[in-house]
Amino acid sequence: MTLETGRMARQANGAVLVHYGDTRVLVTAVASKTPREGVDFFPLTVDYEERLYAVGKIPGGFIKREGRPSEHAILAARLTDRPIRPLFPEGFRNDVHVVATILSVDHDHSPEVCGMVGASAALAISDIPFEGPMGAVVVGLVDGELVINPTSEQAQRSDLALTVAGTEEAILMIEAGANIVPEARILDAILFGHEAIKGIIAGIREHQAACGKPKAEYPLFLPSPELVEAVTALATGPLAEAVRHPDKQTREARIEAVNQEIAAQLLERFPDEARMIPVVLKKVLKQVVRSAIIHESIRPDGRGLREIRPISIEVGVLPRVHGTGLFTRGQTQALTAMTLGPLSDQQMLDGIGEEESKRYMHHYNFPPYATGEAGPMRGPNRRAIGHGALAERALLPVIPPEEEFPYALRLVSDILESNGSSSMASVCGSTLALMDGGVPIKAPVAGIAMGLVQDEASGRYAILTDIQGLEDALGDMDFKVAGTRTGVTAIQMDIKIKGLNRAILEEALEQAREARLYILDRFQEVLPAPRPQLSAHAPRIITLHIDPEKIRDVIGPGGKTINRIIEASKVDDKKVEIDIEDDGTIYIAAVNQEAGEKAVRMINDLTRNVEVGEVYEGRVTRIMSFGAFVEILPGKEGLVHISQLAPQRVARVEDAVQVGDVLKVKVTEIDHMGRINLSHKDTMPEAARAVAAGHERPRPVGNRDRGRGPQEGRRERPGGPHGRH
């Protein structure tokens, strides 16, 4: 990996072109000249700009240019944002904009890693205050061996896709998808990645020494020591009492009442720091909560450090949906609905990645009413997209492969109530929806969010199981872990301190495993295994395999044949959906079983070969003087010669059959030109042919005739032999 500065984007505060194989990523960092007015947060924005020319593609659609960021680009931007955010100084309020532009992509060399390393390097050489650098790598587990930044081929075989970012001293961020990997192996991979990160940071420092700018003086918005002392003295006791309540909204109302009272008292003494009073009040609240957790093991809602909030589980909540799970943990509630569809419903991807489509999709929605607030709903934001991707990653290892379960799957998690760990609640709700819908998943997956409160002065810390919103906001870590009983499937970790060591990571992983097993036990009580049948409202997928050469026969010119099959197989206005793969695999999706079977019969008739000796039932299509043509399969006709229409002699073809008659025929010959010769005579019973050959009409024998002589069964006409009748 090579870092280049000075050739491109020279007006940015810092710009680095990262070379890695044939991958090229330009990363720029710019800070505004003045701080943003009236904000109490650091306004950092990270953008990851995909250029499809980087992989030799022209964008799809009508406009033919890149539009809004893809989900992949948003997730890549979050990967960069999360580890650099804690490395800016407290009180920094200037806008900082980091842009990673993907110029060329070699799939063996990750552009995401280049973007993260480039952001760290661009900030390091700029005049923007930055307490880095940091480094990042991807760790794979290929054939049992840990690999740094695996190639595309290695990634396909890897049981782990672990992105690690950190400083020289500690880990800052973890993002992982795993194929049910044990915690011990995950920890080894994290530490293995951290060792590689140290080498990257050394390279960035060398680059910074060669071409870095001196750090500029930027204003930091910090409260005066006098204000901090006054707020601490007035608010510590009341906030310590107000914060201890199990109900979130009651607790927030009590805290707000204390804040307003304290602010009113201090406004006259500190009129020039009116904006800083809420900032200091939040700091005091943070100290109160953290002190109680570390020194007294008391959490705001009264739980123990390892205690999980009460869990409620329901399945089959929505009658017409293919599968539903309602998972409630304390005051966090997720409703997940699953929809099954044919493979044609899979999502097509138009991006710089190698993946062109995906059949399993997970979407996460977080409406404002979930936290008792009113607000606009304008589609998913970056957080919602990230949480949906995390849940998707957590469940992907247990989704049955396409060969065993040829469906597209979409899961939608609507967060109905939130007080922390809603992304892990959506993982739990999704497992329940899959099992309720009869999807044969390999194993149930549960998720839990762990927290951390650390006192740097004393070195004491506490790891919290199932953190709620306040503990997430005021704590040092949000560590989400999802998995089965035997291993991890997904991890996401963000921290607000300068890093974590091995001991804390090991303890957090073990505590998360205990909590996960507890939740899986609750699943077992409600739904021990996936239901044996799919929902009555879900489509049934029937799989056929035909000769690829016959695909055109099924599709027909302009799709006429396949559309005719779809229309003709319709039952009760419910149509089938038919997907045809290049290898001759055909998937027929039908909610109505009769419709699906009808479509199967029609496709079989179109694609099966005519065999000599086989008997078919066909329709007479044409009559000639020498015989009748019969369509025995769609588009396949044979000739019944006039001599083969009946056992006896037939003078005219029209005396035996008419156009439109249904005739049972047997294939007697297929000549060298492919012409099919048929016989109706050969399908008749032997007795019927013998009678017809002797020109005798068989006399039906009734019950009354049995056991009588030749004359006993005969009935004389009235009036004797010459009487009228």
GUSE-449674 format. One line per field, with one value per residue (C-alpha): residue number from 1; z, x, y. Coordinates in nm, 3 decimals. Each point is the difference from the previous one (the first is absolute). Example, Ala and Ser with C-alpha at 12.3 -4.5 7.8 and 13.67 -1.06 7.14 Angstrom:
n	1;2 .
zz	0.780;-0.066 .
xx	1.230;0.137 .
yy	-0.450;0.344 .
END
This chain:
n	1;2;3;4;5;6;7;8;9;10;11;12;13;14;15;16;17;18;19;20;21;22;23;24;25;26;27;28;29;30;31;32;33;34;35;36;37;38;39;40;41;42;43;44;45;46;47;48;49;50;51;52;53;54;55;56;57;58;59;60;61;62;63;64;65;66;67;68;69;70;71;72;73;74;75;76;77;78;79;80;81;82;83;84;85;86;87;88;89;90;91;92;93;94;95;96;97;98;99;100;101;102;103;104;105;106;107;108;109;110;111;112;113;114;115;116;117;118;119;120;121;122;123;124;125;126;127;128;129;130;131;132;133;134;135;136;137;138;139;140;141;142;143;144;145;146;147;148;149;150;151;152;153;154;155;156;157;158;159;160;161;162;163;164;165;166;167;168;169;170;171;172;173;174;175;176;177;178;179;180;181;182;183;184;185;186;187;188;189;190;191;192;193;194;195;196;197;198;199;200;201;202;203;204;205;206;207;208;209;210;211;212;213;214;215;216;217;218;219;220;221;222;223;224;225;226;227;228;229;230;231;232;233;234;235;236;237;238;239;240;241;242;243;244;245;246;247;248;249;250;251;252;253;254;255;256;257;258;259;260;261;262;263;264;265;266;267;268;269;270;271;272;273;274;275;276;277;278;279;280;281;282;283;284;285;286;287;288;289;290;291;292;293;294;295;296;297;298;299;300;301;302;303;304;305;306;307;308;309;310;311;312;313;314;315;316;317;318;319;320;321;322;323;324;325;326;327;328;329;330;331;332;333;334;335;336;337;338;339;340;341;342;343;344;345;346;347;348;349;350;351;352;353;354;355;356;357;358;359;360;361;362;363;364;365;366;367;368;369;370;371;372;373;374;375;376;377;378;379;380;381;382;383;384;385;386;387;388;389;390;391;392;393;394;395;396;397;398;399;400;401;402;403;404;405;406;407;408;409;410;411;412;413;414;415;416;417;418;419;420;421;422;423;424;425;426;427;428;429;430;431;432;433;434;435;436;437;438;439;440;441;442;443;444;445;446;447;448;449;450;451;452;453;454;455;456;457;458;459;460;461;462;463;464;465;466;467;468;469;470;471;472;473;474;475;476;477;478;479;480;481;482;483;484;485;486;487;488;489;490;491;492;493;494;495;496;497;498;499;500;501;502;503;504;505;506;507;508;509;510;511;512;513;514;515;516;517;518;519;520;521;522;523;524;525;526;527;528;529;530;531;532;533;534;535;536;537;538;539;540;541;542;543;544;545;546;547;548;549;550;551;552;553;554;555;556;557;558;559;560;561;562;563;564;565;566;567;568;569;570;571;572;573;574;575;576;577;578;579;580;581;582;583;584;585;586;587;588;589;590;591;592;593;594;595;596;597;598;599;600;601;602;603;604;605;606;607;608;609;610;611;612;613;614;615;616;617;618;619;620;621;622;623;624;625;626;627;628;629;630;631;632;633;634;635;636;637;638;639;640;641;642;643;644;645;646;647;648;649;650;651;652;653;654;655;656;657;658;659;660;661;662;663;664;665;666;667;668;669;670;671;672;673;674;675;676;677;678;679;680;681;682;683;684;685;686;687;688;689;690;691;692;693;694;695;696;697;698;699;700;701;702;703;704;705;706;707;708;709;710;711;712;713;714;715;716;717;718;719;720;721;722;723;724;725 .
zz	0.000;-0.103;0.111;-0.246;0.070;-0.211;-0.343;0.052;0.197;0.122;0.139;0.262;0.354;-0.057;-0.300;-0.050;-0.302;0.125;-0.233;0.084;-0.283;-0.283;0.247;0.017;0.259;0.039;0.355;0.091;0.333;0.030;0.306;-0.006;0.076;0.285;0.253;-0.045;0.211;0.265;-0.002;0.288;-0.216;-0.238;-0.362;-0.185;-0.341;-0.187;-0.360;-0.203;-0.369;-0.233;-0.363;-0.227;-0.245;0.271;-0.104;-0.367;0.030;-0.140;0.254;-0.065;-0.032;-0.220;0.133;-0.034;0.282;0.364;0.221;0.373;0.194;-0.009;0.323;-0.040;-0.025;0.312;0.197;-0.120;0.109;0.345;0.022;-0.037;0.217;0.308;0.078;-0.079;0.192;0.350;-0.105;-0.028;0.301;0.235;-0.073;-0.367;-0.193;-0.348;-0.281;-0.125;-0.331;-0.101;-0.355;-0.135;-0.381;-0.151;-0.324;-0.087;0.152;0.006;0.191;0.162;0.175;0.205;-0.082;0.339;0.183;-0.226;0.088;0.375;-0.013;-0.242;0.232;0.291;-0.213;-0.148;0.346;0.135;-0.264;0.014;0.238;0.154;0.365;0.005;0.274;-0.238;-0.215;-0.007;-0.229;-0.133;-0.150;-0.093;0.159;-0.167;0.123;-0.301;0.041;0.373;-0.042;0.076;-0.302;-0.017;-0.284;-0.180;-0.378;-0.176;-0.039;0.364;0.116;-0.180;0.209;0.325;0.310;0.129;-0.135;0.287;-0.043;0.284;0.055;0.279;0.120;0.099;0.355;-0.034;-0.211;-0.110;-0.220;-0.100;-0.274;-0.077;-0.174;0.092;-0.096;0.359;0.129;0.372;0.220;0.068;-0.371;-0.047;0.275;-0.162;-0.330;0.161;0.163;-0.319;-0.190;0.262;-0.049;-0.373;0.078;0.189;-0.319;-0.196;0.264;-0.019;-0.374;0.051;0.256;-0.249;-0.265;0.250;0.087;-0.369;-0.110;0.295;0.085;0.350;0.187;-0.004;0.299;-0.003;0.273;0.244;0.168;0.360;0.313;0.255;0.316;0.206;-0.192;0.030;0.375;0.047;-0.206;0.169;0.345;-0.077;-0.228;0.124;0.277;-0.183;-0.317;0.194;0.139;-0.325;-0.216;0.201;-0.145;-0.214;-0.243;-0.270;-0.054;0.373;0.050;-0.286;0.136;0.345;-0.144;-0.216;0.303;0.190;-0.299;-0.042;0.368;0.009;-0.325;0.136;0.313;-0.192;-0.291;0.193;0.127;-0.338;-0.268;-0.249;0.029;-0.040;-0.282;0.208;0.296;-0.173;-0.106;0.357;0.133;-0.241;0.127;0.361;-0.088;-0.169;0.310;0.225;-0.208;-0.054;0.365;0.115;-0.249;0.070;0.376;0.105;-0.287;-0.024;-0.341;-0.063;-0.023;0.301;-0.189;0.076;-0.238;-0.173;0.024;-0.315;-0.008;-0.006;-0.335;-0.181;-0.318;-0.242;-0.344;-0.268;0.093;-0.349;-0.169;-0.367;0.034;-0.086;0.342;0.294;0.324;0.273;0.236;0.308;0.238;0.270;-0.177;-0.335;-0.244;-0.357;-0.235;-0.289;-0.300;-0.253;-0.365;-0.231;-0.375;-0.315;-0.079;-0.252;0.304;0.109;0.016;-0.291;0.100;-0.223;0.175;0.000;0.187;-0.155;0.132;-0.257;0.197;0.335;0.085;0.376;0.105;0.344;0.045;0.326;0.071;0.299;0.008;0.242;0.201;0.123;0.245;0.058;-0.239;-0.295;-0.314;-0.379;-0.159;-0.319;-0.059;0.171;0.127;0.028;0.343;-0.120;-0.299;0.225;0.249;-0.280;-0.144;0.344;0.046;-0.356;0.069;0.328;-0.164;-0.335;0.124;0.101;-0.311;-0.204;-0.337;-0.322;-0.108;0.309;0.034;-0.334;0.137;0.024;0.362;0.128;0.369;0.127;0.363;0.122;0.334;0.190;0.325;0.078;0.309;-0.120;-0.206;-0.265;-0.265;0.209;0.067;-0.378;-0.025;0.257;-0.166;-0.337;0.126;0.135;-0.331;-0.199;0.229;0.006;-0.379;-0.026;-0.141;0.083;0.154;0.124;0.356;0.186;0.037;0.289;0.061;0.303;0.050;0.261;0.159;0.184;0.266;0.073;0.254;-0.153;0.324;0.211;-0.282;0.121;-0.254;-0.027;-0.296;-0.035;-0.156;-0.205;0.011;-0.015;-0.177;0.289;0.060;-0.371;-0.006;0.319;-0.018;-0.179;-0.228;-0.207;-0.072;-0.192;-0.034;-0.185;-0.044;0.052;0.293;-0.146;-0.142;-0.113;-0.324;0.028;0.211;0.003;0.252;0.043;0.285;0.124;0.181;-0.144;-0.030;0.164;0.115;-0.024;0.353;-0.055;-0.342;0.132;0.294;-0.217;-0.250;0.274;0.171;-0.336;-0.058;0.332;-0.084;-0.349;0.139;0.242;-0.287;-0.211;0.290;-0.008;-0.375;0.076;0.236;-0.264;-0.330;0.036;-0.376;-0.334;-0.087;-0.224;-0.267;-0.168;0.055;-0.201;-0.153;-0.111;-0.355;-0.055;-0.213;-0.235;-0.156;-0.344;-0.201;-0.380;-0.278;-0.040;-0.374;0.062;0.191;-0.318;-0.045;0.341;-0.049;-0.360;-0.244;0.191;0.315;-0.150;0.114;0.361;0.025;-0.138;0.267;0.274;-0.122;-0.067;0.340;0.190;0.265;0.188;-0.160;0.166;-0.252;0.031;-0.032;-0.205;0.019;-0.241;0.067;-0.271;0.113;-0.071;0.358;0.011;0.315;0.004;0.283;0.068;0.303;-0.149;-0.022;-0.289;-0.205;0.063;-0.101;-0.315;-0.099;0.065;-0.231;-0.278;0.027;0.009;-0.312;-0.173;0.089;0.011;-0.299;-0.206;0.056;-0.227;0.174;0.225;0.001;-0.011;0.001;-0.270;-0.197;-0.372;-0.172;-0.372;-0.222;-0.329;-0.245;0.124;0.375;0.295;0.168;0.381;0.236;0.272;0.177;-0.037;-0.343;-0.080;-0.254;-0.132;-0.280;0.057;-0.338;-0.114;0.043;0.367;0.094;0.072;-0.010;-0.288;-0.334;-0.004;-0.334;0.087;0.284;0.085;0.075;0.294;0.139;-0.028;0.066;0.372;0.109;0.285;-0.101;0.191;-0.218;0.021;-0.156;-0.245;-0.174;-0.019;-0.337;-0.093;-0.075;0.344;-0.129;0.253;-0.102;0.229;0.038;0.161;-0.082;0.219;0.308;-0.018;0.208;-0.178;0.018;-0.163;-0.285;-0.057;-0.016;-0.236;-0.223;-0.027;-0.073;0.294;0.247;0.351;0.182;0.351;0.262;0.280;0.339;-0.125;-0.280;0.217;0.023;-0.278;-0.333;-0.337;-0.015;0.368;-0.002;-0.311;0.035;-0.269;-0.154;0.079;-0.248;-0.092;-0.264;-0.239;0.258;0.005;0.249 .
xx	0.000;0.138;-0.109;0.046;-0.048;0.047;-0.131;-0.379;-0.248;0.263;-0.246;-0.139;0.141;0.135;-0.016;0.144;-0.017;0.018;0.156;-0.070;0.044;-0.201;-0.239;0.020;-0.194;0.029;-0.081;-0.032;-0.057;-0.126;-0.097;-0.219;0.164;-0.241;-0.181;-0.365;-0.223;-0.232;0.094;0.118;0.143;0.291;-0.129;0.196;-0.117;0.158;-0.097;0.105;-0.038;-0.019;0.088;-0.117;0.278;0.226;-0.116;-0.065;-0.379;-0.250;-0.276;-0.336;-0.329;-0.103;0.228;0.326;0.185;0.058;-0.292;-0.042;0.243;-0.066;-0.050;0.353;0.137;-0.192;0.132;0.355;-0.035;-0.114;0.302;0.224;-0.206;-0.020;0.374;0.111;-0.280;0.142;0.340;-0.102;0.046;-0.289;-0.181;0.103;-0.295;0.137;-0.158;0.232;-0.073;0.187;-0.060;0.130;-0.032;0.043;0.195;0.112;-0.088;0.196;-0.224;0.302;0.084;-0.286;-0.104;-0.176;0.328;0.170;-0.270;0.048;0.379;-0.014;-0.232;0.239;0.298;-0.176;-0.099;0.349;0.178;-0.259;-0.007;-0.326;0.033;-0.003;0.118;0.090;0.111;-0.200;0.025;-0.242;0.010;-0.233;0.070;-0.115;-0.008;0.096;0.043;0.048;0.271;-0.031;0.073;0.049;-0.193;-0.102;-0.023;-0.334;0.048;0.102;-0.297;-0.237;0.139;0.040;-0.209;0.063;-0.012;0.131;0.082;0.215;0.108;0.215;0.291;0.339;-0.125;-0.351;-0.300;-0.242;-0.256;-0.104;-0.240;-0.033;-0.201;0.084;-0.109;-0.076;0.357;0.080;0.072;0.359;0.080;-0.167;0.220;0.313;-0.101;-0.055;0.344;0.160;-0.147;0.120;0.360;-0.029;-0.153;0.314;0.203;-0.248;0.013;0.379;-0.029;-0.246;0.231;0.288;-0.218;-0.108;0.361;0.083;-0.285;-0.228;-0.113;0.027;-0.329;-0.195;-0.165;-0.373;-0.234;-0.125;-0.333;0.055;-0.177;0.184;0.122;-0.228;-0.311;0.101;0.048;-0.336;-0.201;0.167;-0.078;-0.366;-0.092;0.185;-0.245;-0.326;0.116;0.117;-0.354;-0.182;0.192;-0.098;-0.329;-0.085;-0.228;0.181;-0.253;-0.049;0.377;0.046;-0.275;0.163;0.344;-0.144;-0.170;0.330;0.184;-0.250;0.014;0.382;0.022;-0.240;0.214;0.328;-0.114;0.042;0.349;0.128;-0.189;0.289;0.001;-0.371;0.068;0.254;-0.231;-0.181;0.340;0.127;-0.328;0.044;0.356;-0.120;-0.272;0.266;0.219;-0.293;-0.106;0.354;0.098;-0.302;0.075;0.374;0.004;-0.343;-0.096;-0.330;-0.154;-0.261;-0.287;0.117;0.129;0.316;0.293;-0.072;-0.378;-0.215;-0.327;-0.327;-0.053;-0.328;-0.029;-0.291;-0.018;-0.268;-0.120;-0.112;-0.236;0.074;0.377;0.229;0.167;0.007;0.188;-0.071;0.297;-0.014;0.290;-0.087;-0.105;0.148;-0.234;0.055;-0.263;0.154;-0.203;0.136;-0.102;0.094;0.011;0.142;0.366;-0.098;-0.077;0.364;0.168;0.222;0.312;0.149;0.325;0.376;-0.015;0.022;-0.342;-0.272;-0.306;-0.116;-0.299;-0.008;-0.081;-0.052;-0.144;-0.020;-0.240;0.016;-0.306;0.007;-0.295;0.230;0.149;-0.321;0.097;-0.161;0.203;0.017;0.042;0.205;0.142;0.288;0.294;0.358;-0.062;-0.305;0.192;0.289;-0.225;-0.180;0.333;0.113;-0.312;0.035;0.360;-0.098;-0.257;0.166;0.208;-0.315;-0.210;-0.032;0.180;-0.187;0.034;-0.192;-0.241;-0.049;-0.168;0.078;-0.045;-0.075;-0.019;-0.119;0.057;-0.216;0.115;-0.320;0.165;0.362;0.212;0.331;0.118;-0.272;0.231;0.048;-0.375;-0.049;0.240;-0.209;-0.330;0.137;0.097;-0.353;-0.155;0.213;-0.093;-0.366;0.002;0.141;0.341;0.239;0.275;0.312;-0.036;-0.176;0.198;-0.030;0.171;0.093;0.164;0.272;0.117;0.308;0.066;0.367;0.172;0.337;0.135;-0.054;0.003;-0.331;-0.266;-0.337;-0.143;-0.376;-0.230;-0.298;0.070;-0.286;0.004;0.138;0.285;0.085;0.001;0.204;0.217;0.326;-0.096;-0.281;0.097;-0.261;0.045;-0.230;0.033;-0.127;0.064;0.333;0.149;-0.011;-0.164;0.039;0.173;-0.012;0.195;0.033;0.177;0.037;0.330;0.349;-0.023;-0.054;0.245;-0.016;-0.135;-0.306;-0.072;0.028;-0.230;-0.255;-0.014;-0.054;-0.268;-0.174;0.008;-0.174;-0.273;-0.043;-0.054;-0.260;-0.197;0.027;-0.149;-0.300;-0.036;-0.002;-0.293;-0.219;0.113;0.250;0.059;-0.113;-0.357;-0.017;-0.207;0.017;-0.284;-0.313;0.043;0.361;0.076;0.109;0.309;0.012;0.339;0.042;0.312;-0.014;0.253;0.147;-0.052;-0.376;-0.014;-0.096;-0.292;-0.136;0.048;-0.119;0.036;-0.024;-0.098;-0.331;0.023;0.092;-0.268;-0.253;0.103;-0.037;-0.344;-0.125;0.111;-0.181;-0.242;-0.241;0.173;0.329;0.282;0.325;0.344;0.263;0.377;0.236;0.374;0.263;0.078;-0.357;-0.128;-0.358;-0.163;-0.380;-0.149;-0.371;-0.215;-0.260;0.136;-0.229;0.132;0.359;-0.062;-0.179;0.299;0.231;-0.205;0.008;0.375;0.058;-0.210;0.203;0.338;-0.032;0.109;-0.239;0.085;-0.086;-0.247;-0.139;-0.375;-0.121;-0.336;-0.006;-0.232;-0.068;0.131;-0.029;-0.167;0.145;-0.119;0.272;-0.041;-0.033;0.263;-0.012;0.182;0.132;0.215;-0.005;0.144;0.061;-0.225;-0.009;-0.191;-0.261;-0.022;-0.352;0.092;0.082;-0.321;-0.201;0.041;-0.246;0.036;-0.083;-0.119;0.030;0.198;-0.301;-0.200;0.233;0.112;-0.065;0.225;-0.001;-0.061;0.214;0.168;0.213;0.298;0.318;0.331;0.100;0.293;0.217;0.170;0.343;-0.154;-0.160;-0.352;-0.225;-0.232;-0.290;-0.263;-0.341;-0.075;0.287;-0.146;-0.319;-0.042;0.080;-0.366;-0.129;0.250;-0.090;-0.372;0.056;0.223;-0.281;-0.259;-0.210;-0.169;0.051;-0.323;-0.006;-0.062;-0.226;-0.055;-0.323;0.179;0.254;-0.043;-0.262;0.012;0.014;-0.375;-0.061;0.125;-0.197;-0.320;-0.271;-0.142;-0.369;-0.241;0.226;0.269;-0.188;-0.152;0.066;0.243 .
yy	0.000;0.339;0.347;0.287;0.372;0.313;-0.101;0.008;0.217;0.246;0.255;-0.238;0.022;-0.350;-0.233;-0.348;-0.230;-0.358;-0.260;-0.364;-0.246;0.157;0.165;0.380;0.202;0.376;0.115;0.366;0.175;0.356;0.205;0.311;0.332;0.075;-0.220;-0.085;0.222;-0.137;-0.367;-0.216;-0.280;-0.049;0.047;-0.270;-0.127;-0.291;-0.078;-0.304;0.082;-0.300;0.061;-0.281;0.077;-0.144;-0.348;0.078;0.033;0.247;0.070;-0.163;0.182;0.291;0.275;-0.195;0.170;-0.078;0.098;-0.013;-0.223;-0.373;-0.191;-0.132;0.355;0.107;-0.297;0.073;0.365;-0.116;-0.229;0.307;0.236;-0.221;-0.045;0.357;0.177;-0.070;0.139;0.367;0.229;0.068;0.325;0.011;0.149;0.072;-0.201;-0.272;-0.171;-0.316;-0.129;-0.331;-0.013;-0.346;0.046;-0.353;-0.336;-0.323;-0.242;-0.166;0.328;0.146;0.359;0.017;-0.060;0.256;0.251;-0.051;0.015;0.295;0.195;-0.051;0.107;0.305;0.122;-0.073;0.212;0.280;0.296;-0.132;-0.106;-0.380;-0.231;-0.281;-0.159;-0.320;-0.300;-0.262;-0.349;-0.283;-0.337;-0.322;-0.359;-0.211;-0.377;0.052;0.266;0.371;0.221;0.379;0.169;-0.323;-0.003;-0.034;-0.376;-0.039;0.208;-0.238;-0.288;0.192;-0.075;0.351;0.354;0.213;0.369;0.133;0.360;0.135;0.207;-0.139;-0.048;-0.141;-0.103;0.272;-0.177;-0.353;-0.106;-0.370;-0.264;-0.359;-0.349;-0.107;0.048;-0.059;0.302;-0.106;-0.006;0.340;0.146;-0.146;0.160;0.342;-0.002;-0.139;0.294;0.247;-0.112;0.073;0.340;0.104;-0.036;0.213;0.273;0.002;0.061;0.287;0.162;-0.022;0.164;0.269;0.077;0.043;0.226;0.081;0.353;0.151;-0.027;0.326;0.165;-0.062;0.126;-0.262;0.061;-0.101;0.123;0.208;-0.178;0.225;-0.113;-0.365;0.038;0.176;-0.249;-0.296;0.134;0.073;-0.290;-0.311;-0.092;0.076;-0.175;-0.307;-0.031;0.086;-0.247;-0.308;-0.115;-0.307;0.187;0.194;0.280;0.057;0.011;0.246;0.225;0.004;0.077;0.280;0.155;0.006;0.146;0.282;0.087;0.006;0.197;0.264;0.039;0.038;0.216;0.327;-0.096;-0.120;0.194;-0.030;-0.380;-0.066;-0.247;-0.188;-0.067;-0.295;-0.138;0.000;-0.143;-0.292;-0.049;-0.007;-0.252;-0.212;0.012;-0.093;-0.299;-0.127;0.036;-0.199;-0.277;-0.028;0.050;-0.130;-0.234;0.186;0.067;0.272;-0.250;-0.202;-0.307;-0.192;0.037;-0.334;0.013;-0.001;0.191;-0.203;-0.172;-0.059;-0.209;-0.039;-0.163;-0.014;0.348;0.107;-0.250;0.068;0.041;-0.293;0.012;0.244;0.042;0.256;0.028;0.221;0.053;0.249;0.320;-0.102;-0.174;-0.122;-0.142;-0.193;-0.114;-0.249;-0.023;-0.287;0.041;-0.157;0.052;0.269;0.218;0.009;0.340;0.099;0.194;0.270;0.087;-0.051;-0.332;-0.345;-0.101;0.069;-0.109;-0.130;-0.217;0.072;0.357;0.152;0.349;0.194;0.288;0.233;0.230;0.296;-0.134;-0.279;0.252;0.196;0.278;0.173;0.051;-0.043;-0.342;0.036;-0.345;-0.180;0.202;-0.125;-0.149;-0.196;-0.134;-0.101;-0.179;-0.182;-0.116;-0.119;-0.213;-0.132;-0.097;-0.169;-0.229;-0.069;-0.298;-0.193;0.072;-0.323;0.011;0.063;-0.364;-0.114;0.292;0.180;0.313;0.368;0.114;0.349;0.078;0.338;0.096;0.286;0.135;0.075;0.106;0.077;0.028;-0.138;-0.298;0.019;-0.148;-0.314;-0.015;-0.002;-0.298;-0.187;0.095;-0.109;-0.345;-0.043;0.114;-0.246;-0.288;0.099;0.006;-0.352;0.097;-0.288;0.215;-0.181;0.132;0.285;0.325;0.246;0.334;0.208;0.340;0.037;0.324;0.121;0.260;0.058;0.224;0.084;0.144;-0.313;-0.254;-0.143;-0.093;-0.169;-0.191;0.028;-0.259;0.123;0.373;0.247;0.335;0.206;-0.246;0.009;0.382;0.043;-0.312;-0.072;-0.288;-0.144;-0.360;-0.199;-0.376;-0.242;-0.373;-0.353;-0.232;-0.105;0.318;0.362;0.114;0.380;0.265;0.377;0.204;0.375;0.175;0.355;-0.043;-0.043;-0.378;-0.340;-0.265;-0.379;-0.057;0.219;-0.148;-0.356;0.069;0.181;-0.287;-0.259;0.209;0.044;-0.376;-0.063;0.251;-0.145;-0.349;0.135;0.158;-0.316;-0.195;0.237;-0.070;-0.371;0.040;0.169;-0.155;-0.288;-0.038;0.147;-0.091;-0.310;0.178;0.338;0.245;-0.072;0.347;-0.055;-0.112;-0.359;-0.032;-0.298;-0.073;-0.158;-0.079;0.001;-0.025;0.353;-0.039;-0.007;0.329;0.183;-0.242;0.097;0.374;0.012;0.291;0.326;-0.191;-0.112;-0.360;0.070;0.268;-0.248;-0.251;0.262;0.101;-0.355;-0.132;0.275;-0.131;0.229;0.303;-0.099;-0.016;-0.187;0.158;-0.181;0.060;-0.176;-0.030;-0.040;-0.355;-0.114;0.028;0.128;0.137;0.016;0.206;-0.045;0.070;-0.238;-0.355;-0.090;0.292;-0.103;-0.361;0.114;0.212;-0.297;-0.222;0.258;0.049;-0.375;-0.040;0.271;-0.142;-0.377;-0.206;-0.215;-0.367;-0.296;-0.229;0.275;0.068;0.361;0.173;0.266;0.222;-0.036;0.313;-0.083;-0.259;-0.115;-0.267;-0.237;0.055;0.237;0.217;-0.008;0.242;-0.232;0.264;0.378;0.076;-0.368;-0.176;-0.353;-0.172;-0.270;-0.168;-0.091;-0.366;0.064;0.182;-0.318;-0.379;-0.025;0.168;0.371;0.138;0.371;0.160;0.218;-0.317;-0.070;0.339;0.371;0.302;0.073;-0.360;-0.128;-0.323;-0.248;-0.098;-0.203;0.099;-0.274;0.163;0.313;-0.001;0.137;0.339;0.021;-0.062;-0.173;-0.283;-0.083;-0.270;0.024;-0.364;-0.123;0.169;-0.209;-0.317;-0.327;-0.121;0.315;-0.033;-0.367;0.073;0.293;-0.213;-0.265;0.270;-0.119;0.227;-0.141;-0.065;0.150;-0.263;0.112;-0.160;-0.162;-0.182;-0.177;-0.380;-0.025;-0.180;0.170;0.062;0.070;0.351;0.101;0.195;-0.037;0.312;0.065;-0.159;-0.290;-0.011;0.225;0.236;0.374;0.157 .
END
